[in-house]
Amino acid sequence: MLCRTPLQVVGGHLGLVMPSLQELEERLKRVSSTLADTKFSWKRQTVNGTKYIPEALDEYIQVTCPWGNQFRVYQVPVPDEGIPELSVRYVEEICHRGTAVHIASFYSKYFEALTRIIDYHDPSGEKLHIARVRMGPKQHVFFKEVTEEVPEWSGYHIAIYIGAFSKLYKRFDEKELLHKGNRFSDNYDTLEDALRCHQFRVSKIRADKRTVHVLEHEIRSLNHPSYMRPLVNRFGGYGVSVTH
């Protein structure tokens, strides 16, 4: 959810994979005049620094949506079997210096996720860290430390699917980490409620009792209606038109 009022803008960016950057450029050109009075923009860029999708081409298209969210769109020349050519491959969150290790530890402890710490140097040469958290096959969330100010979380969320649904609910409930009283209609005051709604929410990433980052997770069971739901119009050249 990235366009509600107030605007929900990701502090970092979202990484997408599409079948053809050239075809994407043509579509972006067609809508540029229509979106001229918004924050919409796009530009071809060369990967500089940490490459989040190693198998992608070294070029990507940087797209700013009308509300200011940043997207980096990549092309993978030889897609892996079973991995869609068009997909959300990662989300990059920016976080405070010194928090990446704590964030990785949180996901390992509570989600039992595979994590890794990546070192990088910012433009001034300072050594910082990125926490890479695996969310699924070829899908990750990256938490990148920065020295500048980190914007406040603006209310957006990510949705993830887990198998050990009841186990994780009890784990988060025991540590009082459930995000209750949310703005949506789902209710999960009890495990029975969560099972009925097929989801619950967690937003505070903590180290001991200190909140080091805020990102809302909509944690869904494998019985959720959207799990493995067939999607239509997956490729940009089909069923898409622009009226001038």
Secondary structure by P-SEA (a helix, b strand, c coil): ccccccbbbbcbbbbbbcccaaaaaaaaaaacccccccccbbbbbcccccccccccccbbbbbbcccbbbbbbbbbcccccccccccccbbbbbbccccaaaaaaaaaacccbbbbbbbbcccccccbbbbbbbcccccbbbbbbbccccccccccbbbbbbcaaaaaaaaaaaacccccccccccccccaaaaaaacccccccccccccccbbbbbbcccccccccccccccccccccccccc
